[in-house]
Amino acid sequence: MKSPITCHVLVASQGKPGRNVQVKIEKIDAAGAFQTLNVSRTNEDGRCPGLLPMEGRAEKGIYRITFETKAFFDSIGEQCFYPYVQIVFELTNPEQHYHIPLLLSPYSYTTYRGS
């Protein structure tokens, strides 16, 4: 079964997938602190299809995805300005699929809600 929350890293400066990027997903708890749900890595296509290890559906709430961008750029011999990228979003409809793409370059990034 596909994770209800997925992500995708594309290195826009190279026009290639961001392979083997460490990705952490967290959810905010009742006390207002983020709790780690899973740590994973992007695959050869830059995707993380098993990001949220839950069967079926996610829960409503505020989530944070952290991409370890410095370690990725170090691994390909490039410097970068942002050592990591964090994307915080609110999941309001657990019946929907949430896809979080990250377009990345050493000195910029862009994200949006994908499909």
C-alpha distances in whole Angstrom, upper triangle without the diagonal:
4,7,9,12,12,15,18,21,24,27,29,32,31,29,26,23,23,22,22,22,21,19,20,18,20,21,24,25,28,31,30,28,25,23,21,17,16,18,16,18,17,17,19,19,19,15,13,10,9,12,11,10,9,7,7,10,13,16,19,21,22,20,22,20,23,23,26,28,31,30,28,31,33,31,32,36,36,37,35,36,33,32,29,27,26,24,24,23,22,19,21,18,15,14,14,12,14,15,18,20,23,26,28,31,34,35,33,30,28,25,24,21,19,17
4,6,8,8,12,14,18,20,24,26,29,28,26,23,20,20,19,19,19,19,17,17,16,18,19,22,24,27,29,28,27,23,22,19,16,15,16,14,16,15,15,17,16,16,12,10,7,7,9,9,9,9,8,8,9,11,15,18,19,20,18,19,17,20,20,23,25,28,27,25,28,30,29,29,33,33,34,32,33,30,29,26,24,23,21,21,19,19,17,19,16,14,13,12,9,11,11,14,16,19,22,24,28,30,32,29,26,24,21,20,17,15,13
4,5,6,10,13,16,19,23,25,28,27,26,23,20,19,19,18,18,17,14,14,12,14,15,18,20,23,26,24,23,20,18,16,12,12,13,12,14,14,14,18,16,15,12,9,6,5,6,5,7,7,7,8,8,8,12,15,16,17,14,15,14,17,17,20,22,26,25,23,26,29,27,28,32,31,32,30,30,27,26,23,21,19,18,18,16,16,14,16,14,12,12,11,8,9,10,12,14,17,21,23,26,28,30,27,24,22,19,18,15,14,13
4,7,10,14,17,20,24,25,29,29,26,25,21,21,21,21,20,19,15,15,12,14,14,17,19,21,24,22,22,19,18,16,13,13,15,15,17,16,17,20,18,17,14,11,9,9,8,7,9,8,8,7,6,6,9,11,13,14,12,14,14,17,18,21,23,27,26,25,28,30,29,30,33,33,33,30,31,27,27,23,21,19,16,16,14,13,10,12,11,8,8,7,5,6,8,11,14,17,21,23,27,29,30,27,23,21,18,16,13,13,11
4,7,11,14,17,20,22,25,26,24,22,18,18,18,18,16,16,12,12,9,11,12,15,18,21,23,21,20,17,16,14,12,12,13,13,14,13,15,18,17,15,11,9,8,8,7,6,9,9,11,11,9,8,11,12,12,12,10,11,10,13,14,18,20,23,23,22,24,27,26,27,30,29,29,27,27,24,23,19,17,15,13,13,11,12,9,12,12,10,11,9,6,5,6,8,11,14,17,19,23,25,26,23,20,18,15,13,11,11,11
4,7,11,14,17,19,22,22,20,18,15,14,15,15,14,13,11,11,10,13,14,18,20,24,26,23,22,18,18,16,13,12,12,11,12,10,12,15,13,11,8,6,5,7,6,7,11,12,13,13,12,11,14,15,16,15,12,12,10,13,13,16,17,21,21,19,22,24,23,24,27,26,27,24,25,22,21,18,16,15,13,14,13,14,12,16,15,13,14,12,8,6,5,6,8,11,14,17,20,23,24,21,18,16,13,12,11,9,10
4,7,10,13,15,18,19,17,15,12,11,12,13,11,11,9,11,10,13,15,19,22,25,26,24,22,19,19,16,15,13,12,11,10,8,11,13,11,8,6,5,7,9,7,10,13,15,17,17,16,15,17,18,17,16,13,12,9,11,10,13,14,18,18,16,18,21,20,21,24,23,23,21,21,18,18,15,13,12,11,13,13,15,14,17,17,16,17,14,11,8,5,5,5,7,11,13,16,19,20,18,14,13,10,11,10,9,10
4,7,10,12,15,15,13,11,8,8,10,11,10,12,10,13,13,17,19,22,25,29,30,27,25,22,22,19,18,16,15,12,10,7,9,11,8,5,4,6,9,11,10,13,16,18,20,20,19,18,21,21,21,19,16,15,11,12,10,13,13,17,17,14,16,19,18,18,21,20,21,19,20,18,18,15,13,14,13,15,15,18,18,21,21,20,20,17,14,11,8,7,5,6,8,10,14,17,18,16,13,12,10,11,11,9,11
4,7,9,12,12,11,9,6,5,8,10,8,10,10,13,14,18,20,23,27,30,31,28,26,22,23,20,20,17,15,13,10,8,10,10,8,5,6,9,12,14,13,16,19,21,23,24,23,21,24,24,23,21,18,15,12,12,9,11,10,14,14,11,13,16,15,15,18,16,17,15,17,15,15,13,11,13,13,16,17,20,20,23,24,23,24,21,17,15,11,9,6,5,6,7,10,13,15,13,10,10,10,12,13,12,14
4,6,9,8,7,6,4,5,9,12,10,14,14,17,18,21,24,27,30,34,34,31,29,26,26,24,23,21,19,16,14,10,12,11,9,6,9,12,15,17,16,20,23,25,27,27,26,25,27,27,26,24,21,19,15,15,12,14,12,15,15,12,13,16,16,14,17,15,17,15,17,15,16,15,13,15,15,19,19,23,23,26,26,26,26,23,20,17,13,11,8,6,5,6,9,12,14,12,10,10,10,13,14,13,15
4,6,6,6,5,6,6,9,12,11,14,15,18,20,23,26,28,32,35,36,33,31,27,28,25,25,23,20,18,15,12,13,13,11,9,12,15,18,20,19,22,25,28,30,30,29,28,30,30,29,26,23,20,17,16,13,13,10,13,14,10,10,14,13,11,14,12,13,12,14,14,15,14,13,16,17,20,22,25,26,29,29,29,30,27,23,21,17,14,11,8,6,5,6,9,11,10,9,11,12,15,17,16,19
4,5,5,7,8,9,13,16,14,18,18,21,23,26,28,30,34,37,37,34,33,29,30,28,28,26,24,21,18,16,17,16,13,12,15,17,20,23,22,25,28,30,32,32,31,29,32,31,30,27,25,22,19,18,15,16,13,16,17,14,13,17,17,14,16,14,15,13,15,15,17,16,15,18,18,21,22,26,27,29,30,30,31,27,24,21,18,15,12,9,6,5,6,9,11,9,9,10,12,14,17,16,19
4,6,8,10,11,14,17,16,19,20,23,25,28,31,33,36,40,40,36,34,31,32,30,30,28,25,23,20,18,19,17,16,14,17,20,23,26,25,28,31,33,35,35,34,33,35,34,33,30,27,25,22,20,17,17,14,15,17,14,12,15,16,13,14,11,13,12,14,15,17,17,16,20,20,24,25,29,30,33,34,34,34,31,28,25,21,19,15,12,9,7,5,8,10,10,10,12,15,18,21,20,23
4,5,8,9,12,15,15,19,20,24,26,29,32,34,38,41,41,38,36,33,33,31,31,28,25,23,19,17,17,15,14,13,16,19,22,25,24,28,30,33,35,35,34,33,35,35,34,32,29,26,23,21,18,18,15,16,17,13,12,15,15,11,13,12,14,14,16,17,18,18,18,21,22,26,27,30,31,34,34,34,35,31,28,26,22,20,16,14,11,9,8,10,13,13,13,15,17,19,22,21,23
4,7,9,12,16,16,19,20,24,25,28,31,34,37,40,41,38,36,33,33,31,30,28,25,22,19,16,16,14,12,11,15,18,20,23,23,26,29,31,33,33,32,31,34,34,33,31,28,26,22,21,18,19,16,18,19,15,14,18,17,14,16,15,17,17,19,19,20,20,19,22,22,25,26,29,29,32,32,32,32,29,25,23,20,18,14,13,10,10,10,13,15,14,13,14,16,18,20,18,20
4,6,9,12,13,16,18,21,23,27,29,32,35,39,40,37,35,31,31,28,28,25,22,19,16,13,12,10,8,8,12,15,18,21,20,24,26,29,30,30,30,29,32,33,32,30,27,24,21,20,16,17,15,17,17,13,13,16,15,12,15,15,17,16,19,19,19,19,18,21,21,24,25,28,28,32,31,31,31,28,24,22,18,17,13,12,10,10,11,13,16,15,14,15,16,18,20,18,19
4,6,9,10,13,14,18,20,23,26,29,32,36,37,34,32,28,28,25,24,21,19,16,12,9,9,7,5,5,8,11,14,17,17,20,22,25,27,27,27,26,29,29,29,27,24,21,18,17,14,15,13,16,15,12,13,16,14,13,16,15,17,17,19,18,18,17,16,18,19,22,23,26,26,29,29,28,28,25,21,19,16,14,11,10,9,10,11,14,17,16,14,14,15,17,18,16,17
4,7,6,10,11,15,17,21,24,27,30,34,34,31,29,25,25,22,22,19,16,13,10,7,8,8,7,5,8,10,14,16,15,19,21,24,26,27,26,25,28,28,27,25,22,19,15,14,10,11,9,12,12,8,9,13,11,10,14,13,15,14,16,15,15,13,13,16,16,20,21,24,25,28,28,27,28,25,22,19,16,14,11,9,9,8,10,12,15,14,12,14,14,16,18,17,19
4,6,9,11,15,17,21,24,27,30,34,35,32,30,26,25,22,21,18,15,12,8,6,6,5,7,5,8,10,13,15,14,18,20,23,25,26,26,25,28,29,28,26,23,20,16,15,12,12,11,13,12,8,11,13,10,10,14,14,17,16,19,17,16,15,16,18,19,22,23,26,26,29,29,28,29,26,22,20,17,16,13,12,13,12,14,15,18,18,16,17,17,19,20,19,20
4,6,9,13,16,19,23,26,28,32,33,30,27,24,23,19,19,15,12,9,5,5,6,7,9,7,9,9,13,14,13,17,18,22,24,25,25,24,27,28,27,25,22,19,15,14,11,10,10,12,10,7,11,12,9,11,14,15,17,16,19,17,15,14,15,17,18,21,23,26,26,29,29,28,29,27,23,21,18,16,15,14,15,14,15,16,19,19,17,19,19,21,22,20,22
4,6,10,13,16,20,23,26,29,30,27,24,21,20,17,17,14,11,8,5,5,8,10,11,8,9,9,13,14,12,16,18,21,24,25,24,23,25,26,25,22,19,16,12,10,7,6,7,9,8,6,9,11,10,11,14,14,15,14,16,14,12,10,11,13,15,18,20,23,23,27,27,26,27,25,22,19,16,14,13,11,13,11,13,14,17,16,14,16,16,18,19,19,21
4,7,10,13,17,20,23,26,27,24,21,18,17,13,14,11,7,6,4,7,10,13,14,11,11,10,13,13,11,14,15,19,22,24,23,21,23,24,23,20,17,14,10,8,6,5,8,10,8,8,12,13,12,14,17,17,17,16,17,14,12,10,11,12,14,17,19,21,22,26,26,25,27,25,21,19,17,15,14,13,15,14,16,16,18,18,16,18,17,19,20,20,22
4,7,10,14,17,19,23,24,21,18,15,14,11,11,8,6,5,6,7,11,14,14,11,10,8,11,11,8,11,13,16,19,21,20,18,19,20,19,17,13,10,7,6,5,7,9,12,11,11,14,16,15,17,20,19,19,17,18,15,13,10,10,10,11,13,15,18,18,22,23,21,23,21,18,15,14,12,12,11,14,14,17,17,19,18,15,16,15,17,17,17,19
4,7,10,13,16,20,20,18,15,11,10,7,8,6,4,6,8,11,14,18,18,14,13,10,13,11,8,9,12,15,18,20,18,16,17,18,16,14,10,8,6,5,7,8,12,14,14,14,17,18,18,20,23,22,22,19,20,16,14,11,11,9,11,12,14,16,16,20,21,20,22,21,18,15,14,13,14,14,17,17,19,20,21,20,17,18,16,18,17,18,20
4,7,10,13,17,18,15,13,9,9,6,6,6,6,8,11,13,16,19,19,16,14,11,12,11,7,7,10,12,16,17,15,12,13,14,13,11,7,6,5,7,9,12,15,17,17,17,20,22,22,24,26,25,25,22,22,18,17,13,12,10,10,10,11,13,13,17,18,16,19,18,15,13,13,11,14,14,18,18,21,22,23,21,18,18,16,16,16,17,18
4,7,9,13,14,12,9,6,5,4,5,7,9,12,15,16,20,23,23,20,18,15,16,14,10,9,12,13,17,18,15,12,12,13,10,9,6,5,6,8,12,14,17,20,20,20,23,24,25,27,29,28,27,24,24,20,18,15,14,11,10,9,11,12,12,16,17,16,19,18,17,14,15,14,17,17,20,21,24,25,25,23,20,20,18,18,17,19,21
4,6,10,11,9,8,5,5,7,7,10,12,15,18,20,23,26,25,22,20,17,18,16,13,10,13,13,16,17,14,11,9,10,7,6,4,6,9,12,15,18,20,23,23,24,26,28,28,30,32,31,30,27,26,22,21,18,16,13,12,9,10,10,10,13,15,14,17,17,16,14,16,15,18,19,23,23,27,27,27,25,22,22,19,19,17,19,21
4,7,8,6,5,4,6,9,10,13,16,19,21,23,26,30,29,26,23,21,21,20,16,14,16,16,19,20,17,13,11,10,7,6,6,8,11,14,17,20,22,25,25,26,29,30,31,33,34,33,32,29,27,23,22,19,17,14,13,10,11,10,11,14,16,16,19,19,19,17,18,17,21,21,25,25,28,29,29,27,24,23,20,20,19,22,23
4,5,5,6,6,7,10,11,15,18,21,24,26,29,32,32,29,26,23,24,21,19,16,17,17,20,20,18,14,11,11,8,9,10,12,15,17,21,23,26,28,28,29,32,33,34,36,38,36,35,32,31,27,26,22,21,17,17,14,14,13,14,15,18,17,20,21,21,19,21,21,24,25,28,29,32,33,32,30,28,27,24,24,23,25,26
4,5,8,9,10,14,15,19,21,24,28,29,32,36,35,32,30,27,27,25,22,19,20,19,22,23,20,16,13,12,10,11,13,15,18,20,24,26,29,31,32,33,35,37,37,39,41,40,38,35,34,30,29,26,24,21,20,16,16,14,15,16,19,18,22,23,23,22,24,24,27,28,32,32,35,36,35,33,30,30,27,26,25,28,29
4,6,9,10,14,16,19,22,25,28,30,34,37,36,33,31,28,29,27,24,21,23,22,25,26,23,19,16,15,13,12,14,15,19,20,24,26,29,30,31,32,35,36,37,39,40,39,37,34,32,29,28,25,24,20,20,17,18,16,18,19,22,21,25,26,26,24,26,25,28,29,32,32,35,35,35,33,30,30,28,28,27,29,31
4,7,9,13,15,18,20,23,26,28,31,35,34,31,29,26,27,25,22,20,22,22,25,25,22,18,16,14,11,10,11,12,16,17,21,23,26,27,28,30,32,33,34,36,38,36,34,31,29,25,25,22,20,17,16,13,14,14,16,17,20,20,24,24,24,22,24,22,25,25,29,29,32,32,31,29,27,26,24,24,24,26,28
4,6,10,13,15,17,21,23,25,29,32,32,29,27,24,25,23,20,18,20,20,24,25,22,18,16,15,12,10,11,11,14,15,19,20,23,25,25,27,29,30,31,33,35,33,31,29,27,23,22,19,18,15,15,13,15,15,16,19,21,21,25,24,24,22,23,21,24,24,27,27,30,30,29,28,26,25,23,24,23,26,28
4,7,9,12,14,17,20,22,25,29,28,25,23,20,22,20,16,15,17,17,21,22,19,16,14,14,11,9,8,8,11,12,15,17,20,22,22,24,26,27,28,30,32,31,29,26,25,21,20,17,16,12,13,11,12,13,14,17,20,19,22,22,21,19,20,18,21,21,24,24,27,27,27,25,23,23,21,21,21,23,25
4,6,9,12,15,18,21,24,27,27,24,22,19,20,18,15,13,14,15,19,20,18,15,14,14,12,11,9,9,11,12,16,17,21,23,22,24,26,27,28,30,32,31,30,27,27,23,21,18,17,14,15,13,14,15,15,18,20,19,22,22,21,19,20,19,22,22,25,25,28,28,29,27,25,25,22,23,22,24,25
4,6,8,11,15,17,20,24,24,21,19,16,17,15,12,10,11,13,17,19,17,14,14,16,14,12,10,9,10,10,13,15,18,20,19,21,24,25,25,27,29,29,28,25,25,21,19,16,16,13,14,13,15,16,16,19,21,19,22,22,20,18,18,17,20,20,23,23,26,26,27,26,23,23,21,22,21,23,24
4,7,10,14,16,19,23,23,20,18,14,15,12,9,7,8,10,13,15,14,11,12,14,13,12,10,10,10,12,14,16,20,22,21,21,25,26,25,28,30,30,29,27,27,23,21,18,17,15,15,14,15,15,15,18,19,16,19,19,17,16,17,16,19,20,23,24,27,27,29,27,24,24,21,22,20,21,22
4,6,10,13,15,19,20,17,15,11,12,9,7,6,7,10,14,16,15,13,15,17,16,15,12,11,10,11,12,14,17,20,18,19,22,23,22,25,27,27,27,25,26,22,20,17,16,15,15,15,16,17,17,20,21,18,20,20,18,16,16,15,18,18,22,22,25,25,27,26,23,23,20,21,20,21,21
4,7,10,13,17,18,15,13,10,12,10,7,9,10,13,17,19,18,16,18,20,19,17,13,12,10,9,10,11,14,16,15,15,19,19,18,21,24,24,24,22,23,19,17,14,15,14,15,16,17,19,19,22,23,21,23,22,19,17,16,15,17,17,20,20,22,23,24,23,21,21,20,21,21,21,22
4,7,9,13,14,12,10,7,10,8,6,9,10,14,17,19,18,17,19,21,20,19,15,14,11,10,10,11,14,16,14,13,17,18,17,19,22,22,23,21,23,20,17,15,15,15,16,17,18,20,20,23,24,21,23,22,18,17,15,14,15,15,18,18,21,21,24,23,20,21,19,20,20,19,20
4,6,10,11,9,8,6,10,9,8,12,13,17,19,21,21,20,22,24,23,21,18,15,12,11,9,10,12,14,12,11,14,16,14,16,19,19,20,19,21,18,16,14,14,15,16,18,20,22,22,25,26,24,25,23,19,18,15,14,14,14,16,16,18,19,21,21,18,19,18,20,20,19,20
4,7,7,5,5,5,8,9,9,13,14,18,20,21,21,20,23,24,24,22,18,16,13,12,10,11,12,15,13,11,14,16,14,15,18,18,20,19,21,18,17,15,14,15,16,19,20,22,22,25,25,23,24,22,18,16,14,13,12,12,14,14,16,18,20,19,17,17,16,18,18,16,18
4,5,5,5,6,8,10,11,15,16,19,20,22,22,22,25,27,26,25,22,20,16,16,14,14,15,17,15,13,16,18,15,16,19,20,22,21,23,21,20,18,18,19,19,22,23,25,24,27,27,25,25,23,19,18,15,15,14,14,16,16,18,20,23,22,19,20,19,20,20,18,18
4,6,7,10,11,14,15,18,19,22,24,25,25,25,28,30,30,28,25,23,19,19,16,16,16,18,16,13,16,18,15,14,18,19,21,21,24,22,21,20,20,22,22,25,25,28,27,30,30,28,28,25,22,21,17,17,15,15,16,16,18,20,23,22,20,20,20,21,21,19,20
4,5,9,10,13,14,18,19,22,23,23,24,24,27,28,28,27,23,22,18,18,15,17,16,19,18,14,16,19,17,16,20,20,22,21,24,22,22,20,19,21,20,23,23,26,25,28,27,26,26,23,19,18,15,15,12,13,13,14,17,19,22,20,18,18,17,18,18,16,16
4,7,10,12,12,16,18,21,22,23,23,22,25,26,26,24,20,18,15,15,12,13,13,16,15,12,14,17,15,14,18,18,19,18,20,18,18,16,15,17,17,20,20,23,23,26,26,24,25,22,18,16,13,12,10,10,11,11,14,16,19,17,15,15,14,16,16,14,16
4,6,9,9,13,15,17,19,19,19,19,22,23,23,21,18,17,13,14,12,14,14,18,17,14,17,19,18,18,21,21,22,21,23,20,20,17,16,16,16,18,18,21,20,23,22,21,21,18,15,13,10,10,9,10,12,13,17,19,21,19,16,16,14,15,15,13,13
4,6,5,9,11,14,16,16,16,16,19,20,20,19,16,15,11,12,11,13,15,18,17,15,18,20,18,19,23,23,24,22,23,21,20,17,15,15,15,17,17,19,18,21,21,19,19,17,14,12,10,10,10,12,14,15,19,21,23,21,18,17,15,16,15,14,14
4,6,8,10,12,13,13,14,14,17,19,20,20,17,16,14,15,15,17,19,22,21,19,22,24,22,23,26,26,27,26,27,24,23,20,19,18,17,18,18,19,17,20,19,17,17,15,12,11,10,11,12,14,17,19,22,24,26,24,21,20,17,17,15,14,13
4,6,6,9,10,12,13,13,16,18,19,19,16,16,13,15,15,17,19,22,21,19,23,25,23,24,28,28,29,27,28,25,24,20,19,18,18,18,18,19,17,20,19,16,17,16,13,12,12,13,14,16,19,21,24,26,28,26,23,22,19,19,18,16,16
4,6,9,12,13,13,11,14,16,16,15,12,12,10,11,12,14,17,20,19,18,21,23,22,23,26,26,26,24,25,22,21,17,16,15,14,15,15,16,15,18,18,15,17,15,12,11,10,11,13,14,18,19,22,24,25,23,20,20,17,17,16,15,15
4,6,9,10,10,8,11,13,14,14,11,12,10,13,14,17,20,23,22,21,24,26,25,27,30,29,30,27,28,24,23,19,18,16,15,15,14,15,13,16,16,13,14,14,11,11,11,12,15,17,20,22,25,27,28,26,23,22,19,18,16,16,16
4,7,10,10,9,12,15,16,17,14,15,14,16,17,19,22,25,24,23,27,28,27,29,32,32,32,30,31,27,26,22,21,19,19,18,18,18,16,19,18,14,16,16,14,14,15,16,18,20,24,25,28,30,31,29,26,25,22,22,20,20,19
4,6,7,7,10,13,15,16,14,16,16,18,20,22,25,28,27,26,30,31,30,32,35,35,35,33,33,30,28,25,23,21,20,19,18,17,15,17,15,12,13,14,13,13,15,17,20,22,26,27,31,32,34,31,28,27,24,23,20,20,19
4,6,8,11,15,17,19,17,19,19,22,23,26,28,31,30,29,33,34,33,34,38,38,38,36,37,33,32,28,27,25,23,22,20,19,16,18,16,12,12,14,13,14,16,19,22,24,28,30,33,35,36,34,31,29,26,25,22,21,19
4,7,10,13,16,18,17,20,20,23,24,27,29,33,32,31,34,36,34,36,39,39,39,37,37,34,33,29,27,25,23,22,20,18,15,16,13,9,9,11,10,13,15,18,21,24,27,30,33,36,37,34,30,28,25,23,20,19,17
4,7,10,12,15,14,17,17,21,23,26,28,31,31,30,33,35,34,35,38,38,38,35,35,32,31,27,25,23,20,19,16,15,11,12,10,6,7,8,8,10,13,16,19,22,26,28,32,34,35,32,28,26,23,21,17,17,16
4,7,9,11,11,14,14,18,20,23,26,29,29,28,31,33,32,34,37,36,36,33,33,29,28,25,22,19,17,15,13,11,8,10,9,5,8,9,9,9,12,14,18,21,24,26,30,32,33,30,26,24,21,19,16,17,16
4,6,9,10,13,15,19,22,25,27,30,30,30,33,35,34,36,39,38,37,34,34,30,29,25,23,20,17,15,13,10,7,8,8,6,9,11,12,12,15,16,20,22,26,28,32,33,34,31,27,25,22,20,17,19,18
4,7,9,13,15,19,22,25,27,31,31,31,33,35,35,37,39,38,37,34,33,29,29,25,22,19,16,13,11,8,5,5,7,6,10,11,12,12,15,16,20,22,26,28,31,33,33,30,26,24,21,19,16,18,18
4,6,10,13,17,20,23,25,28,29,29,31,33,34,35,37,36,35,31,30,26,26,22,20,16,14,11,9,6,5,7,9,9,13,13,14,12,15,15,19,21,24,26,29,31,30,28,24,23,19,18,16,18,19
4,7,10,13,17,20,22,25,26,26,28,30,31,32,34,32,31,28,27,23,23,19,16,13,11,7,6,4,6,9,12,12,15,15,15,12,14,14,17,18,22,23,26,28,27,24,21,20,17,16,14,17,19
4,7,10,13,16,19,22,22,22,25,27,27,29,31,29,28,25,24,20,20,16,14,10,8,6,6,6,7,11,13,13,16,15,14,11,12,11,15,15,19,20,24,25,25,22,19,18,15,15,13,16,17
4,7,10,13,15,18,19,19,21,23,24,26,27,26,25,21,20,17,16,12,10,7,5,4,6,9,10,14,16,16,19,17,16,12,13,11,13,13,17,17,20,21,21,19,16,15,13,14,13,16,18
4,7,10,12,15,16,16,18,20,21,22,24,23,22,19,18,15,14,10,8,6,5,7,9,11,12,16,18,17,20,18,15,12,11,9,11,10,14,15,18,19,19,17,14,14,11,13,13,14,17
4,6,9,12,12,13,15,17,17,19,21,20,19,16,15,12,10,7,6,4,7,9,12,15,16,20,22,21,23,21,19,15,14,11,12,11,14,13,16,16,17,15,13,14,12,15,15,17,20
4,6,9,9,9,11,14,14,16,18,16,16,13,14,10,9,5,5,6,8,12,14,18,19,22,24,23,25,23,20,16,14,11,11,9,11,10,13,13,15,13,11,12,12,15,16,17,19
4,6,6,7,9,10,11,13,15,14,13,11,12,9,7,5,7,9,12,15,18,21,22,26,27,27,29,26,23,20,18,15,14,12,14,11,13,12,14,14,13,15,15,18,20,20,23
4,6,5,6,8,10,11,12,11,10,8,9,7,5,5,7,10,13,16,19,23,24,28,29,28,30,28,25,21,19,15,14,11,11,9,9,9,11,11,10,13,14,17,19,20,23
4,5,5,6,8,10,10,9,8,6,8,7,4,6,9,13,16,19,22,26,27,31,33,32,34,31,28,25,22,19,18,14,15,11,11,9,11,12,13,16,17,21,23,24,27
4,6,5,6,9,10,10,10,10,12,10,8,8,12,14,17,21,23,27,28,32,33,32,34,32,28,25,23,20,19,16,16,13,13,12,14,16,15,18,19,23,24,25,27
4,5,5,7,9,9,10,9,12,11,9,9,12,15,17,20,23,26,27,31,32,31,33,30,27,24,21,18,16,13,14,11,11,10,13,14,14,17,17,21,23,22,25
4,5,5,6,5,6,7,10,10,9,10,13,16,19,22,25,28,30,33,34,34,35,32,29,26,23,20,18,14,14,10,9,7,11,13,13,16,18,22,24,24,27
4,5,5,6,7,8,11,12,10,12,15,18,21,25,27,31,32,36,37,36,38,35,32,29,26,23,21,18,17,14,13,10,14,16,17,20,22,25,27,27,30
4,6,8,10,11,15,15,13,14,17,20,22,26,28,31,32,36,37,36,37,35,31,28,25,23,21,18,18,15,14,13,16,18,18,21,22,26,27,27,29
4,6,9,11,15,15,14,15,17,21,23,27,29,32,33,37,38,37,38,35,31,29,26,23,20,18,17,14,12,11,15,17,17,20,22,25,27,26,29
4,7,10,14,15,14,16,19,22,25,28,31,35,36,39,40,40,41,38,35,32,29,26,23,20,19,15,13,11,14,17,18,22,24,27,30,29,32
4,7,10,12,12,14,16,20,23,26,29,33,34,37,39,38,40,37,33,30,27,24,21,18,16,13,10,7,11,14,15,19,21,25,27,27,30
4,7,9,10,12,15,18,21,25,28,31,33,37,38,38,40,37,34,30,27,24,22,18,16,13,10,7,9,12,14,18,21,24,27,28,31
4,6,7,10,11,15,18,21,24,28,30,33,35,35,37,34,31,28,25,21,19,15,14,10,8,4,6,9,11,15,17,21,24,25,28
4,6,9,10,14,17,20,23,27,29,32,34,35,37,34,31,27,25,21,19,15,14,11,9,6,5,8,10,14,17,20,24,25,28
4,5,7,10,13,16,19,23,25,29,31,31,33,30,28,24,22,18,17,13,13,10,9,7,7,8,9,12,14,18,21,22,26
4,7,10,14,17,20,24,26,29,31,31,33,31,28,25,22,19,18,14,15,12,12,10,10,11,12,15,16,20,22,23,27
4,7,10,13,16,20,22,26,27,27,29,27,24,21,19,15,15,12,13,11,12,11,11,11,10,13,14,17,19,20,23
4,7,10,13,17,19,22,24,24,27,24,21,18,16,12,12,9,11,9,11,11,11,10,8,10,10,13,15,17,20
4,6,10,13,16,19,21,21,24,22,20,16,15,11,12,10,13,12,15,15,15,13,11,11,10,13,14,16,19
4,6,10,12,16,18,18,21,18,17,13,12,9,10,9,12,13,16,17,17,14,11,10,8,10,11,13,16
4,7,10,13,16,16,19,17,16,12,13,10,13,13,16,17,20,21,20,17,14,13,11,11,11,14,17
4,7,9,12,13,16,14,13,10,11,9,12,13,17,18,22,23,23,19,16,14,11,10,9,13,15
4,6,9,11,14,12,13,10,12,12,15,17,20,22,25,27,26,23,20,18,14,13,11,14,15
4,6,7,10,9,10,8,11,12,15,18,21,23,27,29,28,25,22,19,16,14,11,13,14
4,6,9,9,11,10,14,15,18,21,24,26,30,32,31,28,25,22,18,16,13,15,15
4,5,6,9,9,13,15,19,22,25,27,31,33,33,30,26,23,20,17,14,15,14
4,5,8,9,13,15,19,22,25,28,31,34,34,31,27,24,21,18,15,16,14
4,7,10,13,16,19,23,26,29,33,35,35,32,28,26,22,19,15,15,13
4,6,10,13,16,19,22,25,29,32,32,29,25,22,19,16,12,12,10
4,6,10,13,16,19,22,26,29,29,26,23,20,16,14,10,9,7
4,7,10,13,16,19,23,26,26,23,19,16,13,11,7,7,7
4,6,10,13,16,20,22,23,20,16,14,10,9,6,5,6
4,7,10,13,16,19,20,16,13,10,7,6,5,6,8
4,7,10,13,16,17,14,10,8,6,6,7,6,9
4,6,10,13,13,10,7,6,5,8,10,10,13
4,7,11,11,8,5,5,6,9,12,12,15
4,7,8,6,5,7,9,12,15,15,18
4,6,5,6,9,12,15,19,19,22
4,6,8,12,15,18,22,22,25
4,7,11,14,18,21,22,26
4,7,11,14,18,19,22
4,7,11,14,15,19
4,7,11,12,16
4,7,9,12
4,6,10
4,7
4
